[in-house]
């Protein structure tokens, strides 16, 4: 299996240091593409990554590779292309991100969860839930006052009921 469709490879392209998208955005696009198309993790590096890289990213891949696993590729890719202050920037954004009045609670939970995934540091569920509860819309805060949630998934499970 090799990804050769011009539409697909154009959407997934990452050109390296001069690319306008962040390395993390590129990884998310590749990951989503693979999930949506049923491409297993063991085929990602061999089939998709090679088609998606361009410019200095392709040169780096030839120099630093071969990568045998998706996780190895992702770690090396982030180390090579992510800016030194990426985690700080993400933490700052997470700190000020609040749920907007018209924003669906589940969507907000997914966004906060994605911040934690991109920050790539271990954070216990209690801390994630506490932040979520602090930064969710005040009307919803009132509805969950006194409730205990062990994880963001547990909160997401009751989100629809809270939004009614």
VENFENQUI-V323433 format. One record per pair of residues at least 12 apart in sequence whose C-alpha atoms are under 6 Angstrom apart, sorted by the first residue. I is the first residue (numbers start at 0). J is the second residue. Records with the same first field share a line. If there is no record, write none. Layout:
I->J, J
This chain:
1->46
2->47
8->51
11->51
12->51, 52
13->52, 53
14->53, 54, 56
15->55, 56
22->81
44->69
86->118
97->134, 135
98->135, 136
105->155, 158
124->150
128->151
